[in-house]
């Protein structure tokens, strides 16, 4: 039950983290602005990256800003 509650709470804050990530703020800055630990922010960023199918926060910010990225394989 506690795990579900934490997961729900984290999911509810993910759009806020995405908005700040999109603007280029660091995890530490996002944590300060949203009153959460840097570790919690990292969890949100990881979830965002998984959802967007990207490998780093720069790619995530680009996708969130509507900029297409080309993956070299």
N, C-alpha and C positions, 0 to 999 in steps of 0.2 A: 504493500500500500504506500509506504513512504517513497519507494522508488518511482511508483506511478505518479505520485504527487510532484516529485522533483522533476520528472520528465515532462509533465504537463506544464509546470511553471516555466521550465526552460523553453519549451516550445512556444509558449505565449510571449516570451521576451525576444525570440529569435528575429522577428521583423524589426524590432528596435535596433538590435545589434547590426542587422543587415544594412539598415539606413545609415548608421554611423560608419560601418565598414566601407560602404559605397562612397562616403565622403573622405575616406583616407585616414581616419583616426586609427591609432595603435590600440592594441588590446588593453593596455594600461589606461589610456585615455577613455576608452569606451567603458571600462569598468568603473572609473571614477564618475563619469557622467550618469551611469545607470545604477550606481550604488551596488555593484556586484564585484566579486573577486576576479582577478585576471584569469584565474583557472576556469571559472565559469564562462567567461567571455571566450576563452579558447575552445571550450566545448561547443558553444554556439557557432563560432567561426568554422569549426570542423564540420558541424551539421550542415551549414550553408554550403561549404565546399563540396560535400558529398551530394547534396541536392542539385548543385549546379554542374557536377561532374568535372570539376577542375582540381588542379593539384597544388595551388598556392593561393594566398590571399590577394595577390595582385591580379591574378586571373579572375578571382571571384569579384573583385571591385570592378574590373572591366566589364564583366558580364552583367553585373547589377546596374551598371551605367549604360547598358545597351550597346556596348562595343563588342563586335564579333572578334573572337580570337582564333588564330590558326594554330593547330597542334601539329608539330612536326614529328612524324613517326618513321 
